[in-house]
Amino acid sequence: MAQSIEEIKAGLESPTHKVVNGEQVDLTAEEVEATLNTWAENERDRQLDEEANGYKVARKYAYASIQDQLDMQYWDNVNGTTTWKDHIAQVKSDNPKPA
């Protein structure tokens, strides 16, 4: 489950400066807070996206290569087996869509 903004901010290191025209300038308290909020919101968005779509990446790496899948389909047709369908079903059951 995605962390709250406050949890994420607690784990971040506060920025202390920025570079303006090649010169290091200290950040104000408001700039520090705004930067931390932006970083935390971006991290939360990334976590939410991973929760919603992470199964797609997991499936991508779990599927056999296209060449292997085509080979499975060929031999399934020749031998009357269901190796390819079984492979696809196994990957999908191991990496289900979130409810």
N, C-alpha and C positions, 0 to 999 in steps of 0.2 A: 504494500500500500504506500502511496506517495506520502512523503513527509509534509508537515505543515510548513508554511513560510517561516514561522518562528524557529522551528527545529532546524531548518536549513541555515537560517541566519546565524544560529548559535554555533554552527560548525565552520563558519567562514572566518577567514582572517580579514580584519578591517583594513581597507586601503588607507594609506597615510598621505599620499601625494599624487600629483598628476604632473605631466610635462606640458608646459605652455611655451611655445616658441623656443624649444630647446632648453628651457629652464625648469628645474624642479620646484613646484609650488605646493605648499601644504594644503590639504583639503579642509574645508570647514566641516563642522559637525553635521550640517544639513547635507553637504555633498557626500559625506561618508554614509549617512543613513540612506540617501537616495541610491547610491551605488550598491550598497548591500541589498536593498529592496529589489533592485533590478536583477542582480545576480541570483537572489533567492527565487524570484518569480520565474526566471529563465530555467533554473534547475527544476522547479516544481513542474513547469510545462513539459520538460524533458521526461521527468518521471511519469507523469500522466500519459504521455504519448507512448512510453515504453510499456506501461500497463495495458493500454488499449491495443497496441500493435506489435508488441514484442514477440508474440507467437509467430508472426510472419517471418521474422528474422530467424527464429529457432527452426521453423520448418524449412526455410531455404537451405540451411546448413545440414539438415537431417536427410533431405531427399538425396537419392542417388543421382549421379550425373545424368545428363540427358542421354548420353551414349549408353549408359547402363540401363536406363529406363527403356530405351528403344530395344535394347537386347532382350530385356525381360518380356516386353510385349511380343517380340518375334517368337521367342521360345514358348511363351504362353499359347500363341496361336498354333505353333507346331505340335506342342505336347498336350494341349487342352488343359493347361494349369492356370492358376490365378496369382502367380508370383508378383506381378506388377501391381495388381489391385490390392493385394495383401500388404505390399510395401507402402503404398499410398495411405491405406487405412491405418497402418501402424504409426506412420509419421503424424497423421492427423490426431490420432488418439493420444500420442505422447505429447503433443503440443496443441491442446485444444484452444479454440477461440474463447475469450473471456465472456462470461454471461452478461 
